[in-house]
Amino acid sequence: KATEIYKLEELNAKVYINSNCLTQEIADFKRSFLSDVFNLPQNQIMLNVVSCPKDKRMIDNMFIFADDSPFNIAKSTAKYNLVPNKAWNRVIYNENIYRFDSFEELYSFCKNTLISCL
């Protein structure tokens, strides 16, 4: 189901997965899983090895950003920030934060937002 997000590229969006990992072993496992199991393009999988949260890296110039971490959302410069509607994210308030309860809601928001920009 998650690979459906790549259908947004039909609307001229470029979809990336960016993950910050504690060790190279974790990064290697994630890369193998994402590329082999989900058949995702290697050049759109960004895996960073970081030792502490303050060193987390994010992709520059994002238009839509989805994440479950309040820390990452706070660092985001995206026009639209999507967060799952969970207890640990209810402390985040900002005019460009949108909450979702399911992958279908997230996908629908992204698709409708991109279509409105065409």
A tleap script that builds the chain and sets N, CA, C and O, in Angstrom:
source leaprc.protein.ff14SB
mol = sequence {
  NLYS ALA THR GLU ILE TYR LYS LEU GLU GLU
  LEU ASN ALA LYS VAL TYR ILE ASN SER ASN
  CYS LEU THR GLN GLU ILE ALA ASP PHE LYS
  ARG SER PHE LEU SER ASP VAL PHE ASN LEU
  PRO GLN ASN GLN ILE MET LEU ASN VAL VAL
  SER CYS PRO LYS ASP LYS ARG MET ILE ASP
  ASN MET PHE ILE PHE ALA ASP ASP SER PRO
  PHE ASN ILE ALA LYS SER THR ALA LYS TYR
  ASN LEU VAL PRO ASN LYS ALA TRP ASN ARG
  VAL ILE TYR ASN GLU ASN ILE TYR ARG PHE
  ASP SER PHE GLU GLU LEU TYR SER PHE CYS
  LYS ASN THR LEU ILE SER CYS CLEU
}
set mol.1.N position { 0.813 -1.199 0.000 }
set mol.1.CA position { 0.000 0.000 0.000 }
set mol.1.C position { 0.862 1.271 0.000 }
set mol.1.O position { 0.546 2.243 -0.687 }
set mol.2.N position { 1.942 1.254 0.770 }
set mol.2.CA position { 2.790 2.449 0.861 }
set mol.2.C position { 3.415 2.818 -0.470 }
set mol.2.O position { 3.671 3.995 -0.724 }
set mol.3.N position { 3.666 1.834 -1.328 }
set mol.3.CA position { 4.279 2.141 -2.613 }
set mol.3.C position { 3.349 2.936 -3.515 }
set mol.3.O position { 3.794 3.509 -4.510 }
set mol.4.N position { 2.070 2.980 -3.184 }
set mol.4.CA position { 1.127 3.775 -3.975 }
set mol.4.C position { 1.487 5.252 -3.979 }
set mol.4.O position { 1.082 5.992 -4.875 }
set mol.5.N position { 2.249 5.683 -2.975 }
set mol.5.CA position { 2.645 7.090 -2.917 }
set mol.5.C position { 3.424 7.484 -4.167 }
set mol.5.O position { 3.413 8.650 -4.561 }
set mol.6.N position { 4.100 6.521 -4.795 }
set mol.6.CA position { 4.867 6.821 -6.004 }
set mol.6.C position { 3.974 7.120 -7.200 }
set mol.6.O position { 4.462 7.621 -8.213 }
set mol.7.N position { 2.678 6.828 -7.110 }
set mol.7.CA position { 1.742 7.210 -8.169 }
set mol.7.C position { 1.654 8.734 -8.295 }
set mol.7.O position { 1.259 9.255 -9.338 }
set mol.8.N position { 2.024 9.437 -7.230 }
set mol.8.CA position { 2.008 10.905 -7.275 }
set mol.8.C position { 3.003 11.452 -8.292 }
set mol.8.O position { 2.891 12.603 -8.713 }
set mol.9.N position { 3.959 10.646 -8.681 }
set mol.9.CA position { 4.917 11.093 -9.688 }
set mol.9.C position { 4.252 11.271 -11.046 }
set mol.9.O position { 4.787 11.967 -11.909 }
set mol.10.N position { 3.094 10.652 -11.245 }
set mol.10.CA position { 2.327 10.869 -12.473 }
set mol.10.C position { 1.813 12.314 -12.549 }
set mol.10.O position { 1.411 12.782 -13.614 }
set mol.11.N position { 1.832 13.015 -11.401 }
set mol.11.CA position { 1.421 14.417 -11.335 }
set mol.11.C position { 2.641 15.340 -11.286 }
set mol.11.O position { 2.545 16.479 -10.828 }
set mol.12.N position { 3.779 14.847 -11.759 }
set mol.12.CA position { 5.052 15.579 -11.801 }
set mol.12.C position { 5.645 15.861 -10.428 }
set mol.12.O position { 6.450 16.781 -10.280 }
set mol.13.N position { 5.260 15.087 -9.431 }
set mol.13.CA position { 5.888 15.190 -8.110 }
set mol.13.C position { 7.081 14.250 -8.087 }
set mol.13.O position { 7.103 13.249 -8.803 }
set mol.14.N position { 8.052 14.565 -7.280 }
set mol.14.CA position { 9.192 13.679 -7.063 }
set mol.14.C position { 9.088 13.205 -5.618 }
set mol.14.O position { 9.184 14.012 -4.693 }
set mol.15.N position { 8.892 11.907 -5.415 }
set mol.15.CA position { 8.699 11.339 -4.089 }
set mol.15.C position { 10.017 10.757 -3.584 }
set mol.15.O position { 10.680 9.996 -4.288 }
set mol.16.N position { 10.387 11.120 -2.361 }
set mol.16.CA position { 11.596 10.618 -1.731 }
set mol.16.C position { 11.258 10.004 -0.384 }
set mol.16.O position { 10.309 10.413 0.283 }
set mol.17.N position { 12.046 9.022 -0.001 }
set mol.17.CA position { 12.005 8.506 1.361 }
set mol.17.C position { 13.303 8.949 2.003 }
set mol.17.O position { 14.386 8.675 1.485 }
set mol.18.N position { 13.197 9.634 3.131 }
set mol.18.CA position { 14.361 10.108 3.867 }
set mol.18.C position { 14.270 9.520 5.273 }
set mol.18.O position { 13.292 9.737 5.988 }
set mol.19.N position { 15.306 8.771 5.658 }
set mol.19.CA position { 15.285 8.154 6.974 }
set mol.19.C position { 16.638 8.345 7.642 }
set mol.19.O position { 17.688 8.154 7.028 }
set mol.20.N position { 16.589 8.722 8.898 }
set mol.20.CA position { 17.806 8.872 9.685 }
set mol.20.C position { 17.972 7.628 10.550 }
set mol.20.O position { 17.073 7.272 11.313 }
set mol.21.N position { 19.127 6.967 10.429 }
set mol.21.CA position { 19.379 5.677 11.078 }
set mol.21.C position { 20.517 5.815 12.082 }
set mol.21.O position { 21.440 6.605 11.888 }
set mol.22.N position { 20.438 5.039 13.152 }
set mol.22.CA position { 21.484 5.104 14.179 }
set mol.22.C position { 22.782 4.432 13.763 }
set mol.22.O position { 23.854 4.828 14.222 }
set mol.23.N position { 22.706 3.416 12.894 }
set mol.23.CA position { 23.925 2.705 12.483 }
set mol.23.C position { 23.880 2.430 10.977 }
set mol.23.O position { 22.823 2.483 10.349 }
set mol.24.N position { 25.048 2.138 10.422 }
set mol.24.CA position { 25.120 1.769 9.005 }
set mol.24.C position { 24.392 0.452 8.757 }
set mol.24.O position { 23.797 0.263 7.696 }
set mol.25.N position { 24.435 -0.453 9.721 }
set mol.25.CA position { 23.736 -1.736 9.592 }
set mol.25.C position { 22.225 -1.521 9.411 }
set mol.25.O position { 21.592 -2.181 8.587 }
set mol.26.N position { 21.668 -0.604 10.178 }
set mol.26.CA position { 20.234 -0.294 10.051 }
set mol.26.C position { 19.963 0.337 8.687 }
set mol.26.O position { 18.989 -0.013 8.022 }
set mol.27.N position { 20.814 1.254 8.276 }
set mol.27.CA position { 20.648 1.904 6.970 }
set mol.27.C position { 20.707 0.881 5.841 }
set mol.27.O position { 19.899 0.934 4.913 }
set mol.28.N position { 21.652 -0.045 5.912 }
set mol.28.CA position { 21.785 -1.080 4.878 }
set mol.28.C position { 20.543 -1.964 4.836 }
set mol.28.O position { 20.061 -2.308 3.756 }
set mol.29.N position { 20.024 -2.334 6.008 }
set mol.29.CA position { 18.813 -3.159 6.055 }
set mol.29.C position { 17.630 -2.413 5.440 }
set mol.29.O position { 16.890 -2.973 4.632 }
set mol.30.N position { 17.455 -1.150 5.824 }
set mol.30.CA position { 16.345 -0.360 5.280 }
set mol.30.C position { 16.461 -0.230 3.761 }
set mol.30.O position { 15.471 -0.380 3.045 }
set mol.31.N position { 17.667 0.048 3.271 }
set mol.31.CA position { 17.861 0.186 1.824 }
set mol.31.C position { 17.500 -1.118 1.113 }
set mol.31.O position { 16.809 -1.096 0.095 }
set mol.32.N position { 17.955 -2.234 1.631 }
set mol.32.CA position { 17.655 -3.529 1.028 }
set mol.32.C position { 16.152 -3.788 1.043 }
set mol.32.O position { 15.578 -4.224 0.045 }
set mol.33.N position { 15.530 -3.520 2.169 }
set mol.33.CA position { 14.096 -3.745 2.299 }
set mol.33.C position { 13.305 -2.864 1.333 }
set mol.33.O position { 12.427 -3.347 0.619 }
set mol.34.N position { 13.619 -1.584 1.316 }
set mol.34.CA position { 12.873 -0.648 0.469 }
set mol.34.C position { 13.084 -0.905 -1.014 }
set mol.34.O position { 12.149 -0.802 -1.807 }
set mol.35.N position { 14.316 -1.239 -1.388 }
set mol.35.CA position { 14.586 -1.451 -2.811 }
set mol.35.C position { 14.167 -2.839 -3.274 }
set mol.35.O position { 13.649 -2.987 -4.381 }
set mol.36.N position { 14.381 -3.860 -2.445 }
set mol.36.CA position { 14.052 -5.230 -2.856 }
set mol.36.C position { 12.582 -5.577 -2.654 }
set mol.36.O position { 11.935 -6.095 -3.565 }
set mol.37.N position { 12.061 -5.300 -1.487 }
set mol.37.CA position { 10.685 -5.686 -1.182 }
set mol.37.C position { 9.678 -4.759 -1.868 }
set mol.37.O position { 8.691 -5.222 -2.439 }
set mol.38.N position { 9.934 -3.441 -1.808 }
set mol.38.CA position { 8.995 -2.496 -2.398 }
set mol.38.C position { 9.395 -2.051 -3.795 }
set mol.38.O position { 8.632 -1.357 -4.467 }
set mol.39.N position { 10.593 -2.447 -4.242 }
set mol.39.CA position { 11.079 -2.081 -5.570 }
set mol.39.C position { 11.106 -0.564 -5.781 }
set mol.39.O position { 10.701 -0.069 -6.833 }
set mol.40.N position { 11.586 0.163 -4.775 }
set mol.40.CA position { 11.665 1.614 -4.868 }
set mol.40.C position { 12.970 2.024 -5.534 }
set mol.40.O position { 13.980 1.340 -5.373 }
set mol.41.N position { 12.972 3.124 -6.278 }
set mol.41.CA position { 14.194 3.588 -6.954 }
set mol.41.C position { 15.287 3.985 -5.951 }
set mol.41.O position { 15.025 4.730 -5.006 }
set mol.42.N position { 16.494 3.492 -6.158 }
set mol.42.CA position { 17.625 3.767 -5.260 }
set mol.42.C position { 17.891 5.264 -5.089 }
set mol.42.O position { 18.186 5.721 -3.985 }
set mol.43.N position { 17.787 6.019 -6.174 }
set mol.43.CA position { 18.133 7.444 -6.091 }
set mol.43.C position { 17.082 8.271 -5.360 }
set mol.43.O position { 17.264 9.473 -5.169 }
set mol.44.N position { 15.991 7.645 -4.952 }
set mol.44.CA position { 14.959 8.360 -4.204 }
set mol.44.C position { 14.836 7.841 -2.776 }
set mol.44.O position { 13.869 8.142 -2.075 }
set mol.45.N position { 15.821 7.063 -2.357 }
set mol.45.CA position { 15.891 6.579 -0.985 }
set mol.45.C position { 17.107 7.228 -0.333 }
set mol.45.O position { 18.244 6.903 -0.674 }
set mol.46.N position { 16.873 8.131 0.592 }
set mol.46.CA position { 17.946 8.845 1.274 }
set mol.46.C position { 18.040 8.303 2.700 }
set mol.46.O position { 17.133 8.505 3.507 }
set mol.47.N position { 19.137 7.618 3.004 }
set mol.47.CA position { 19.339 7.047 4.332 }
set mol.47.C position { 20.575 7.663 4.951 }
set mol.47.O position { 21.677 7.520 4.421 }
set mol.48.N position { 20.399 8.344 6.067 }
set mol.48.CA position { 21.480 9.046 6.743 }
set mol.48.C position { 21.804 8.335 8.047 }
set mol.48.O position { 20.899 7.962 8.794 }
set mol.49.N position { 23.085 8.145 8.324 }
set mol.49.CA position { 23.506 7.576 9.605 }
set mol.49.C position { 23.835 8.747 10.523 }
set mol.49.O position { 24.753 9.522 10.254 }
set mol.50.N position { 23.077 8.867 11.608 }
set mol.50.CA position { 23.268 9.968 12.563 }
set mol.50.C position { 23.325 9.394 13.972 }
set mol.50.O position { 22.644 8.417 14.285 }
set mol.51.N position { 24.138 10.005 14.810 }
set mol.51.CA position { 24.316 9.481 16.165 }
set mol.51.C position { 23.375 10.112 17.184 }
set mol.51.O position { 23.137 9.534 18.245 }
set mol.52.N position { 22.841 11.283 16.878 }
set mol.52.CA position { 21.908 11.905 17.826 }
set mol.52.C position { 20.866 12.719 17.057 }
set mol.52.O position { 21.119 13.131 15.925 }
set mol.53.N position { 19.709 12.953 17.654 }
set mol.53.CA position { 18.611 13.631 16.956 }
set mol.53.C position { 18.965 14.994 16.367 }
set mol.53.O position { 18.440 15.365 15.317 }
set mol.54.N position { 19.845 15.743 17.025 }
set mol.54.CA position { 20.161 17.076 16.496 }
set mol.54.C position { 20.914 17.015 15.170 }
set mol.54.O position { 20.991 18.015 14.456 }
set mol.55.N position { 21.473 15.846 14.833 }
set mol.55.CA position { 22.207 15.673 13.582 }
set mol.55.C position { 21.333 15.152 12.440 }
set mol.55.O position { 21.830 14.919 11.338 }
set mol.56.N position { 20.055 14.971 12.692 }
set mol.56.CA position { 19.175 14.458 11.649 }
set mol.56.C position { 19.215 15.377 10.439 }
set mol.56.O position { 19.277 16.599 10.577 }
set mol.57.N position { 19.179 14.782 9.258 }
set mol.57.CA position { 19.193 15.548 8.017 }
set mol.57.C position { 17.875 15.368 7.287 }
set mol.57.O position { 17.244 14.313 7.347 }
set mol.58.N position { 17.479 16.425 6.598 }
set mol.58.CA position { 16.239 16.397 5.847 }
set mol.58.C position { 16.506 16.899 4.433 }
set mol.58.O position { 17.483 17.605 4.186 }
set mol.59.N position { 15.647 16.535 3.536 }
set mol.59.CA position { 15.747 16.980 2.144 }
set mol.59.C position { 15.353 18.453 2.077 }
set mol.59.O position { 14.351 18.858 2.664 }
set mol.60.N position { 16.135 19.242 1.368 }
set mol.60.CA position { 15.816 20.665 1.188 }
set mol.60.C position { 14.695 20.848 0.170 }
set mol.60.O position { 14.455 19.980 -0.669 }
set mol.61.N position { 14.030 21.958 0.253 }
set mol.61.CA position { 13.035 22.386 -0.734 }
set mol.61.C position { 11.880 21.403 -0.922 }
set mol.61.O position { 11.476 21.117 -2.049 }
set mol.62.N position { 11.361 20.896 0.173 }
set mol.62.CA position { 10.203 20.009 0.077 }
set mol.62.C position { 8.939 20.840 -0.064 }
set mol.62.O position { 8.841 21.937 0.486 }
set mol.63.N position { 7.987 20.319 -0.796 }
set mol.63.CA position { 6.684 20.957 -0.937 }
set mol.63.C position { 5.706 20.341 0.070 }
set mol.63.O position { 5.003 21.054 0.786 }
set mol.64.N position { 5.676 19.002 0.111 }
set mol.64.CA position { 4.864 18.266 1.080 }
set mol.64.C position { 5.793 17.343 1.849 }
set mol.64.O position { 6.614 16.640 1.260 }
set mol.65.N position { 5.658 17.350 3.171 }
set mol.65.CA position { 6.496 16.520 4.030 }
set mol.65.C position { 5.594 15.760 4.986 }
set mol.65.O position { 4.747 16.358 5.651 }
set mol.66.N position { 5.769 14.440 5.061 }
set mol.66.CA position { 4.997 13.619 5.995 }
set mol.66.C position { 5.956 12.928 6.945 }
set mol.66.O position { 6.936 12.321 6.513 }
set mol.67.N position { 5.674 13.017 8.242 }
set mol.67.CA position { 6.542 12.402 9.237 }
set mol.67.C position { 5.750 12.223 10.523 }
set mol.67.O position { 4.781 12.940 10.771 }
set mol.68.N position { 6.171 11.255 11.345 }
set mol.68.CA position { 5.488 11.042 12.617 }
set mol.68.C position { 6.236 11.654 13.792 }
set mol.68.O position { 5.801 11.528 14.936 }
set mol.69.N position { 7.357 12.317 13.521 }
set mol.69.CA position { 8.169 12.888 14.584 }
set mol.69.C position { 7.928 14.399 14.728 }
set mol.69.O position { 8.132 15.155 13.778 }
set mol.70.N position { 7.495 14.833 15.917 }
set mol.70.CA position { 7.336 16.277 16.139 }
set mol.70.C position { 8.644 17.038 15.916 }
set mol.70.O position { 8.624 18.170 15.433 }
set mol.71.N position { 9.779 16.426 16.263 }
set mol.71.CA position { 11.085 17.056 16.071 }
set mol.71.C position { 11.331 17.344 14.592 }
set mol.71.O position { 11.768 18.436 14.229 }
set mol.72.N position { 11.047 16.356 13.742 }
set mol.72.CA position { 11.271 16.531 12.304 }
set mol.72.C position { 10.302 17.547 11.710 }
set mol.72.O position { 10.691 18.358 10.870 }
set mol.73.N position { 9.065 17.509 12.132 }
set mol.73.CA position { 8.077 18.467 11.631 }
set mol.73.C position { 8.492 19.887 12.011 }
set mol.73.O position { 8.358 20.811 11.209 }
set mol.74.N position { 8.989 20.058 13.220 }
set mol.74.CA position { 9.425 21.387 13.672 }
set mol.74.C position { 10.573 21.917 12.820 }
set mol.74.O position { 10.680 23.127 12.620 }
set mol.75.N position { 11.434 21.034 12.315 }
set mol.75.CA position { 12.567 21.447 11.475 }
set mol.75.C position { 12.180 21.658 10.015 }
set mol.75.O position { 12.945 22.241 9.247 }
set mol.76.N position { 11.011 21.192 9.635 }
set mol.76.CA position { 10.614 21.213 8.234 }
set mol.76.C position { 10.361 22.628 7.720 }
set mol.76.O position { 9.839 23.487 8.432 }
set mol.77.N position { 10.746 22.841 6.469 }
set mol.77.CA position { 10.455 24.109 5.792 }
set mol.77.C position { 9.437 23.898 4.671 }
set mol.77.O position { 9.230 24.784 3.841 }
set mol.78.N position { 8.804 22.729 4.649 }
set mol.78.CA position { 7.833 22.417 3.597 }
set mol.78.C position { 6.595 23.310 3.710 }
set mol.78.O position { 6.264 23.806 4.787 }
set mol.79.N position { 5.933 23.498 2.590 }
set mol.79.CA position { 4.698 24.280 2.585 }
set mol.79.C position { 3.583 23.538 3.314 }
set mol.79.O position { 2.756 24.157 3.983 }
set mol.80.N position { 3.559 22.212 3.184 }
set mol.80.CA position { 2.549 21.379 3.830 }
set mol.80.C position { 3.251 20.290 4.630 }
set mol.80.O position { 4.076 19.553 4.090 }
set mol.81.N position { 2.926 20.188 5.905 }
set mol.81.CA position { 3.485 19.157 6.777 }
set mol.81.C position { 2.356 18.259 7.249 }
set mol.81.O position { 1.382 18.725 7.840 }
set mol.82.N position { 2.494 16.969 6.983 }
set mol.82.CA position { 1.462 16.006 7.341 }
set mol.82.C position { 1.955 15.135 8.483 }
set mol.82.O position { 3.060 14.594 8.434 }
set mol.83.N position { 1.128 15.004 9.507 }
set mol.83.CA position { 1.475 14.180 10.664 }
set mol.83.C position { 0.318 13.250 10.984 }
set mol.83.O position { -0.848 13.619 10.838 }
set mol.84.N position { 0.652 12.025 11.428 }
set mol.84.CA position { -0.429 11.139 11.855 }
set mol.84.C position { -1.110 11.726 13.088 }
set mol.84.O position { -0.454 12.323 13.942 }
set mol.85.N position { -2.384 11.560 13.174 }
set mol.85.CA position { -3.171 12.090 14.280 }
set mol.85.C position { -3.010 11.164 15.495 }
set mol.85.O position { -3.880 10.345 15.791 }
set mol.86.N position { -1.888 11.315 16.178 }
set mol.86.CA position { -1.546 10.495 17.337 }
set mol.86.C position { -1.241 11.397 18.523 }
set mol.86.O position { -0.947 12.580 18.350 }
set mol.87.N position { -1.309 10.843 19.716 }
set mol.87.CA position { -1.118 11.624 20.945 }
set mol.87.C position { 0.205 12.376 20.966 }
set mol.87.O position { 0.245 13.531 21.390 }
set mol.88.N position { 1.294 11.746 20.516 }
set mol.88.CA position { 2.602 12.403 20.589 }
set mol.88.C position { 2.738 13.558 19.597 }
set mol.88.O position { 3.691 14.332 19.685 }
set mol.89.N position { 1.799 13.688 18.653 }
set mol.89.CA position { 1.854 14.782 17.682 }
set mol.89.C position { 0.854 15.892 17.979 }
set mol.89.O position { 0.811 16.883 17.249 }
set mol.90.N position { 0.071 15.758 19.000 }
set mol.90.CA position { -0.950 16.770 19.279 }
set mol.90.C position { -0.363 18.045 19.861 }
set mol.90.O position { -1.060 19.054 19.972 }
set mol.91.N position { 0.914 18.012 20.235 }
set mol.91.CA position { 1.561 19.212 20.771 }
set mol.91.C position { 2.051 20.127 19.657 }
set mol.91.O position { 2.503 21.240 19.928 }
set mol.92.N position { 1.969 19.678 18.416 }
set mol.92.CA position { 2.449 20.468 17.284 }
set mol.92.C position { 1.307 21.335 16.777 }
set mol.92.O position { 0.247 20.829 16.410 }
set mol.93.N position { 1.530 22.643 16.759 }
set mol.93.CA position { 0.538 23.568 16.219 }
set mol.93.C position { 1.226 24.510 15.254 }
set mol.93.O position { 2.227 25.141 15.594 }
set mol.94.N position { 0.700 24.601 14.074 }
set mol.94.CA position { 1.239 25.482 13.060 }
set mol.94.C position { 0.215 25.544 11.948 }
set mol.94.O position { -0.531 24.587 11.742 }
set mol.95.N position { 0.164 26.641 11.234 }
set mol.95.CA position { -0.849 26.769 10.179 }
set mol.95.C position { -0.603 25.844 8.995 }
set mol.95.O position { -1.523 25.599 8.215 }
set mol.96.N position { 0.596 25.329 8.841 }
set mol.96.CA position { 0.870 24.459 7.699 }
set mol.96.C position { 0.985 22.986 8.098 }
set mol.96.O position { 1.635 22.204 7.403 }
set mol.97.N position { 0.357 22.607 9.213 }
set mol.97.CA position { 0.345 21.212 9.660 }
set mol.97.C position { -1.047 20.633 9.440 }
set mol.97.O position { -2.057 21.221 9.826 }
set mol.98.N position { -1.068 19.476 8.813 }
set mol.98.CA position { -2.315 18.780 8.504 }
set mol.98.C position { -2.229 17.379 9.085 }
set mol.98.O position { -1.225 16.687 8.914 }
set mol.99.N position { -3.274 16.969 9.764 }
set mol.99.CA position { -3.280 15.670 10.427 }
set mol.99.C position { -4.044 14.651 9.596 }
set mol.99.O position { -5.011 14.990 8.915 }
set mol.100.N position { -3.604 13.401 9.658 }
set mol.100.CA position { -4.286 12.337 8.928 }
set mol.100.C position { -4.448 11.117 9.827 }
set mol.100.O position { -3.641 10.877 10.725 }
set mol.101.N position { -5.502 10.353 9.571 }
set mol.101.CA position { -5.796 9.154 10.361 }
set mol.101.C position { -5.470 7.863 9.623 }
set mol.101.O position { -5.460 6.791 10.227 }
set mol.102.N position { -5.205 7.954 8.329 }
set mol.102.CA position { -4.927 6.751 7.547 }
set mol.102.C position { -4.042 7.101 6.360 }
set mol.102.O position { -3.901 8.267 5.993 }
set mol.103.N position { -3.453 6.076 5.771 }
set mol.103.CA position { -2.657 6.292 4.573 }
set mol.103.C position { -3.528 6.864 3.455 }
set mol.103.O position { -3.072 7.704 2.681 }
set mol.104.N position { -4.766 6.415 3.371 }
set mol.104.CA position { -5.676 6.908 2.327 }
set mol.104.C position { -5.876 8.414 2.456 }
set mol.104.O position { -5.902 9.118 1.447 }
set mol.105.N position { -6.020 8.923 3.684 }
set mol.105.CA position { -6.159 10.374 3.891 }
set mol.105.C position { -4.895 11.107 3.476 }
set mol.105.O position { -4.964 12.152 2.829 }
set mol.106.N position { -3.745 10.567 3.842 }
set mol.106.CA position { -2.473 11.180 3.468 }
set mol.106.C position { -2.354 11.241 1.957 }
set mol.106.O position { -2.043 12.293 1.398 }
set mol.107.N position { -2.597 10.120 1.292 }
set mol.107.CA position { -2.487 10.045 -0.166 }
set mol.107.C position { -3.470 11.005 -0.831 }
set mol.107.O position { -3.104 11.714 -1.768 }
set mol.108.N position { -4.695 11.032 -0.362 }
set mol.108.CA position { -5.718 11.906 -0.938 }
set mol.108.C position { -5.325 13.380 -0.793 }
set mol.108.O position { -5.483 14.160 -1.733 }
set mol.109.N position { -4.813 13.762 0.385 }
set mol.109.CA position { -4.370 15.135 0.589 }
set mol.109.C position { -3.265 15.492 -0.404 }
set mol.109.O position { -3.313 16.540 -1.049 }
set mol.110.N position { -2.276 14.614 -0.519 }
set mol.110.CA position { -1.161 14.880 -1.437 }
set mol.110.C position { -1.658 15.001 -2.873 }
set mol.110.O position { -1.296 15.939 -3.584 }
set mol.111.N position { -2.468 14.074 -3.288 }
set mol.111.CA position { -2.976 14.069 -4.671 }
set mol.111.C position { -3.793 15.332 -4.953 }
set mol.111.O position { -3.573 15.997 -5.964 }
set mol.112.N position { -4.722 15.660 -4.075 }
set mol.112.CA position { -5.561 16.850 -4.285 }
set mol.112.C position { -4.747 18.143 -4.265 }
set mol.112.O position { -5.020 19.068 -5.030 }
set mol.113.N position { -3.756 18.202 -3.393 }
set mol.113.CA position { -2.896 19.392 -3.327 }
set mol.113.C position { -2.096 19.537 -4.614 }
set mol.113.O position { -1.986 20.636 -5.157 }
set mol.114.N position { -1.542 18.440 -5.101 }
set mol.114.CA position { -0.761 18.505 -6.345 }
set mol.114.C position { -1.644 18.842 -7.533 }
set mol.114.O position { -1.240 19.627 -8.391 }
set mol.115.N position { -2.829 18.274 -7.605 }
set mol.115.CA position { -3.756 18.568 -8.726 }
set mol.115.C position { -4.123 20.054 -8.717 }
set mol.115.O position { -4.211 20.678 -9.775 }
set mol.116.N position { -4.336 20.618 -7.536 }
set mol.116.CA position { -4.707 22.039 -7.471 }
set mol.116.C position { -3.576 22.949 -7.922 }
set mol.116.O position { -3.817 24.113 -8.245 }
set mol.117.N position { -2.345 22.443 -7.951 }
set mol.117.CA position { -1.196 23.233 -8.397 }
set mol.117.C position { -0.943 23.142 -9.889 }
set mol.117.O position { -0.136 23.900 -10.428 }
set mol.118.N position { -1.621 22.225 -10.566 }
set mol.118.CA position { -1.397 22.055 -12.016 }
set mol.118.C position { -2.022 23.167 -12.817 }
set mol.118.O position { -1.926 23.173 -14.044 }
savepdb mol mol.pdb
quit
